[in-house]
Amino acid sequence: MGTARRQTDLGLRPESGRKSDPEEIAFPGRRSFLSVLLGVGTVTMGALLSVPLARFTLYPLFARTTETKWSDLGAVKELSSITIGATLPPDKLAGVLRHPTEKMTAGGMPPVNVTDEEMTALVAYLDSLK
């Protein structure tokens, strides 16, 4: 009677014509519970960790930017203090253009290889920008 009582308390019925043993009743084991718990935890953590990744991926699609506008620096005459022609006489300017300093070559300026007539025209043009 003890075995039948345990089965009915658990909502289980013994199979007809067979004596049931408490050892034969199949209960979900601890391993299956832990595997389900581990699966649910894995899915939850994956979902939580994917939110920043989704935001990082989708941000460029939904970001709103402001329109960039030009800023006036002023008239050309007001900027004459920053031109190299204002600080060098024409003959020295031609020399610097033909043989730039180390600092100028490090900045990416190549030597200007032109004829004397073209150099005179270039220096005259740079001088006219003052």
C-alpha positions in Angstrom: 0.0 0.0 0.0 2.9 2.3 0.6 3.9 2.1 -3.1 0.4 2.7 -4.4 0.1 5.6 -2.0 3.3 7.3 -3.3 2.2 6.9 -6.9 -1.2 8.4 -6.3 0.2 11.3 -4.3 2.4 12.1 -7.3 -0.5 11.7 -9.8 1.0 8.5 -11.3 -1.0 5.3 -11.9 0.6 1.9 -12.1 0.3 0.1 -15.4 -2.5 -2.4 -15.4 -1.5 -6.0 -14.5 1.9 -5.1 -13.4 3.2 -4.4 -10.0 5.0 -1.0 -9.8 8.1 -0.6 -7.9 9.1 2.9 -6.6 12.5 2.5 -8.4 10.8 2.0 -11.8 8.9 5.3 -11.8 10.6 7.7 -14.1 11.1 11.1 -12.5 12.8 13.9 -14.3 16.3 13.9 -13.1 18.5 16.6 -11.7 20.6 16.6 -14.9 17.6 17.3 -17.2 16.6 20.2 -14.9 20.1 21.6 -14.8 20.4 21.3 -18.6 17.1 23.2 -19.1 18.2 25.8 -16.6 21.6 26.2 -18.3 19.9 26.5 -21.8 17.5 29.2 -20.5 20.4 31.1 -18.9 22.4 30.8 -22.0 19.6 32.2 -24.2 19.0 35.0 -21.7 22.6 36.0 -21.5 23.0 35.9 -25.3 20.0 38.1 -25.8 21.3 40.6 -23.2 24.8 40.7 -24.6 23.5 41.1 -28.2 21.7 44.4 -27.4 24.9 46.6 -27.4 26.1 44.8 -30.5 22.8 45.5 -32.3 22.9 49.2 -31.3 26.5 49.4 -32.5 25.6 47.9 -35.9 22.5 49.8 -36.5 23.6 53.3 -35.2 24.9 54.5 -38.6 21.6 53.7 -40.2 19.5 55.8 -37.7 22.0 58.6 -36.7 20.9 62.1 -37.5 23.6 64.5 -38.5 23.6 68.2 -38.9 24.3 69.8 -42.2 27.9 71.1 -42.5 28.2 74.7 -43.8 31.1 76.7 -45.0 32.7 79.2 -42.7 34.0 82.5 -44.1 37.5 83.2 -43.0 37.6 86.7 -44.4 38.9 88.6 -47.3 42.2 87.4 -49.1 43.9 90.7 -48.0 43.2 89.8 -44.4 45.0 86.5 -44.8 48.1 87.9 -46.5 50.1 87.4 -43.3 50.1 83.6 -43.7 51.5 83.4 -47.2 55.1 82.6 -47.8 55.4 85.2 -50.5 54.9 87.9 -47.9 57.9 86.8 -45.9 60.4 86.0 -48.7 61.6 88.2 -51.5 61.0 86.8 -55.0 64.6 85.5 -55.6 64.6 83.6 -52.3 61.1 82.3 -52.9 62.3 80.8 -56.2 65.2 79.1 -54.4 62.9 77.6 -51.7 60.5 76.3 -54.4 63.4 74.6 -56.3 65.1 73.3 -53.2 62.6 73.0 -50.3 63.8 72.7 -46.7 63.8 69.4 -44.8 60.7 70.5 -42.9 58.9 71.3 -46.2 59.8 67.9 -47.8 58.7 66.1 -44.6 55.4 67.9 -45.0 55.0 66.4 -48.5 56.3 69.3 -50.7 58.3 68.1 -53.7 60.9 70.3 -55.4 59.4 72.4 -58.2 61.3 71.5 -61.4 60.4 74.1 -64.0 62.3 76.3 -66.4 63.5 79.8 -65.4 60.6 81.5 -67.3 58.0 79.3 -65.6 59.5 79.9 -62.2 59.4 83.7 -62.8 55.8 83.4 -63.8 55.0 81.3 -60.7 56.7 83.7 -58.4 54.9 86.6 -60.0 51.6 84.8 -59.5 52.4 84.1 -55.8 53.4 87.7 -55.4 50.1 88.9 -56.9 48.2 87.0 -54.2 49.4 89.4 -51.5 
